[in-house]
């Protein structure tokens, strides 16, 4: 059952096509050039981890959009190997500056670390649009930049997930939070949303640790927490990759059905676990459209159709 959905059909799991990997080497993908590139803006999509299904789905959605609008713009797709490879993401932005793209649509791995290179991009006359993980407002302001954000309200989305999880618990139950990278704004907001829900429901948050958005890290963190707090009743994970790791740790610890799991992102791998109850709830921020929203915003700004402005996109609660 889906709750609070937008009414649109949602994409099922996508495998990362070869084109995305090739984009790192060749610098782009999509339909062959059907017109003069001089008349079409070049948009660079710079994402986080290519190993995360969420971002492969995001890239697939962007490529399909470009294929349907090949006469309107060119697309260059880039991504890093893992969520913590900040230096590589900075390097990718520098490469896009060198290629003189017209706009960079970026899902930053860190909300502060990439601001300096984005300032270089802006100084080179490149439009920057921030998607998925919001840049730190104070750091952006200190750099003298204006960068529009197109993406979800992560705190509100996590609150929905936490509220749903709380329905399966008793007041006073012990729970733990496995958060993303602590310096990532979306990770901070999801942690706060989980905390909002748990505090409102009277739950006892006994531990909060980072899983760095990664399955293996979350598995190890959850195993350690289960050992230290054998009576916990739920693990709230800031993304589905970590929820997969947490669920595996719970199963390995012989606590299946005794410790509940919640996630965030609604990746394909989590859906069987929703159906069989290993995961209670997740949030769908519509990865297949998130980059598209940023690209469309960039195209409008490049055409002079409107000033840069933030845009909040939908987050839907997903249950069994």
DAGI-V124383 format. One record per residue. N is the residue number from 1. RES is the residue in one small letter. OMEGA is omega in radians with two decimals (999 if undefined). NEAR is the number of other ideal C-beta (glycine too) atoms within 8 Angstrom. Layout:
{{N:RES:OMEGA:NEAR} {N:RES:OMEGA:NEAR}}
This chain:
{{1:x:3.04:4} {2:x:3.05:8} {3:x:3.12:9} {4:x:3.11:6} {5:x:-3.10:9} {6:x:3.12:6} {7:x:3.13:3} {8:x:3.05:5} {9:x:-3.11:3} {10:x:-3.12:9} {11:x:3.02:7} {12:x:-3.01:5} {13:x:3.07:9} {14:x:2.98:11} {15:x:3.14:5} {16:x:-3.11:10} {17:x:-3.12:6} {18:x:-3.08:5} {19:x:-3.12:10} {20:x:3.10:16} {21:x:3.14:9} {22:x:-3.13:9} {23:x:3.13:13} {24:x:-3.12:8} {25:x:-3.06:6} {26:x:3.05:7} {27:x:3.10:7} {28:x:3.08:9} {29:x:-3.10:10} {30:x:3.14:10} {31:x:3.05:7} {32:x:-3.14:3} {33:x:3.14:7} {34:x:3.14:6} {35:x:-3.12:8} {36:x:3.14:5} {37:x:-3.14:8} {38:x:-3.10:4} {39:x:-3.11:5} {40:x:3.07:11} {41:x:3.10:10} {42:x:-3.11:14} {43:x:3.08:16} {44:x:3.04:14} {45:x:-3.13:15} {46:x:-3.03:13} {47:x:3.04:15} {48:x:-2.95:14} {49:x:3.07:14} {50:x:3.11:13} {51:x:-3.13:5} {52:x:-3.11:13} {53:x:3.14:12} {54:x:-3.08:12} {55:x:3.02:14} {56:x:3.06:13} {57:x:3.10:14} {58:x:-3.14:15} {59:x:3.13:16} {60:x:3.11:13} {61:x:3.13:15} {62:x:-3.13:14} {63:x:3.10:14} {64:x:3.11:8} {65:x:3.14:12} {66:x:3.13:14} {67:x:3.13:9} {68:x:-3.12:6} {69:x:-3.04:8} {70:x:-3.14:11} {71:x:-3.02:6} {72:x:-3.11:6} {73:x:2.99:11} {74:x:-3.11:12} {75:x:3.03:15} {76:x:-3.08:14} {77:x:3.13:15} {78:x:3.06:13} {79:x:-3.13:13} {80:x:-3.05:13} {81:x:3.13:7} {82:x:-3.00:8} {83:x:-3.04:13} {84:x:-3.08:7} {85:x:-3.05:11} {86:x:-3.12:10} {87:x:3.14:6} {88:x:3.11:9} {89:x:3.04:14} {90:x:3.12:12} {91:x:3.12:8} {92:x:3.10:12} {93:x:3.09:16} {94:x:3.09:10} {95:x:3.14:9} {96:x:3.05:15} {97:x:3.13:13} {98:x:3.13:6} {99:x:3.07:10} {100:x:3.03:7} {101:x:-3.14:12} {102:x:-3.13:8} {103:x:3.03:16} {104:x:3.04:15} {105:x:-2.95:13} {106:x:2.92:14} {107:x:-2.98:13} {108:x:3.09:14} {109:x:3.12:16} {110:x:-3.04:10} {111:x:-3.12:12} {112:x:-2.93:9} {113:x:-3.07:11} {114:x:-3.07:15} {115:x:-3.12:13} {116:x:-3.14:9} {117:x:3.08:11} {118:x:3.04:15} {119:x:3.08:11} {120:x:3.12:11} {121:x:3.14:13} {122:x:3.13:12} {123:x:3.09:6} {124:x:3.11:8} {125:x:-3.12:4} {126:x:3.05:13} {127:x:3.09:11} {128:x:3.04:12} {129:x:-3.09:17} {130:x:3.09:14} {131:x:2.97:14} {132:x:-3.09:9} {133:x:-3.02:15} {134:x:3.05:11} {135:x:3.14:16} {136:x:-3.03:10} {137:x:-3.11:7} {138:x:-3.14:6} {139:x:3.10:11} {140:x:3.13:12} {141:x:3.12:8} {142:x:3.12:6} {143:x:3.13:9} {144:x:-3.06:5} {145:x:2.94:11} {146:x:-3.10:5} {147:x:-3.12:12} {148:x:3.08:12} {149:x:3.08:10} {150:x:-3.10:13} {151:x:-3.02:17} {152:x:2.95:11} {153:x:-3.04:8} {154:x:3.14:15} {155:x:3.13:11} {156:x:3.12:10} {157:x:3.12:16} {158:x:3.10:20} {159:x:3.09:12} {160:x:-3.14:14} {161:x:-3.14:19} {162:x:3.11:17} {163:x:3.12:11} {164:x:3.12:14} {165:x:-3.09:15} {166:x:3.13:12} {167:x:-3.11:6} {168:x:-3.08:8} {169:x:3.06:13} {170:x:3.13:5} {171:x:-3.13:7} {172:x:3.11:6} {173:x:3.11:10} {174:x:3.13:11} {175:x:3.08:15} {176:x:3.13:16} {177:x:3.00:15} {178:x:-3.05:16} {179:x:3.09:13} {180:x:3.08:16} {181:x:-3.02:12} {182:x:-3.12:8} {183:x:3.10:8} {184:x:-3.07:14} {185:x:-3.12:11} {186:x:3.06:12} {187:x:3.11:16} {188:x:-3.10:10} {189:x:3.12:13} {190:x:3.08:17} {191:x:-3.14:14} {192:x:3.11:10} {193:x:3.07:17} {194:x:3.14:16} {195:x:3.11:11} {196:x:-3.09:12} {197:x:-3.09:15} {198:x:3.12:13} {199:x:3.14:9} {200:x:-3.11:8} {201:x:3.11:11} {202:x:3.12:6} {203:x:-3.12:14} {204:x:3.13:7} {205:x:-3.03:12} {206:x:-3.13:8} {207:x:3.00:9} {208:x:-3.14:8} {209:x:-3.13:11} {210:x:3.00:11} {211:x:3.09:17} {212:x:3.14:9} {213:x:-2.95:15} {214:x:-3.08:12} {215:x:-3.08:10} {216:x:3.12:7} {217:x:3.14:12} {218:x:3.10:18} {219:x:-3.13:12} {220:x:3.13:10} {221:x:-3.12:14} {222:x:3.11:16} {223:x:3.14:11} {224:x:3.14:9} {225:x:3.10:13} {226:x:3.12:14} {227:x:-3.10:8} {228:x:-3.10:7} {229:x:-3.06:11} {230:x:-3.11:6} {231:x:3.10:5} {232:x:-3.06:13} {233:x:-3.10:11} {234:x:3.06:16} {235:x:3.11:17} {236:x:-3.06:16} {237:x:-3.04:17} {238:x:2.89:16} {239:x:-3.06:14} {240:x:3.05:15} {241:x:3.14:15} {242:x:3.09:18} {243:x:3.07:19} {244:x:3.12:14} {245:x:3.13:19} {246:x:-3.14:17} {247:x:3.11:12} {248:x:3.12:10} {249:x:3.13:14} {250:x:3.11:16} {251:x:-3.14:10} {252:x:3.14:7} {253:x:3.12:9} {254:x:-3.09:5} {255:x:3.10:9} {256:x:-3.11:8} {257:x:-3.14:4} {258:x:3.12:6} {259:x:-3.10:11} {260:x:-3.14:10} {261:x:2.99:16} {262:x:-3.12:18} {263:x:-3.12:16} {264:x:3.01:16} {265:x:3.14:14} {266:x:3.06:11} {267:x:-3.08:13} {268:x:-3.08:8} {269:x:-3.09:10} {270:x:-2.99:15} {271:x:3.06:9} {272:x:-3.13:7} {273:x:3.01:14} {274:x:-3.10:15} {275:x:-3.08:7} {276:x:3.01:6} {277:x:3.12:9} {278:x:3.04:10} {279:x:-3.05:13} {280:x:-3.05:13} {281:x:3.01:14} {282:x:3.12:15} {283:x:3.12:16} {284:x:3.06:12} {285:x:2.97:15} {286:x:-3.10:11} {287:x:-3.09:12} {288:x:-3.12:12} {289:x:-3.00:9} {290:x:3.09:18} {291:x:3.12:16} {292:x:3.12:11} {293:x:3.12:13} {294:x:3.11:15} {295:x:3.14:17} {296:x:3.08:9} {297:x:3.13:12} {298:x:-3.14:14} {299:x:3.12:13} {300:x:-3.14:9} {301:x:3.12:15} {302:x:3.12:10} {303:x:-3.13:6} {304:x:-3.09:5} {305:x:3.12:5} {306:x:3.11:6} {307:x:3.08:4} {308:x:-3.12:8} {309:x:3.09:6} {310:x:3.12:6} {311:x:3.13:10} {312:x:-3.13:6} {313:x:-2.98:12} {314:x:2.95:7} {315:x:-3.09:13} {316:x:3.06:12} {317:x:3.13:14} {318:x:3.09:11} {319:x:-3.06:10} {320:x:999:6}}
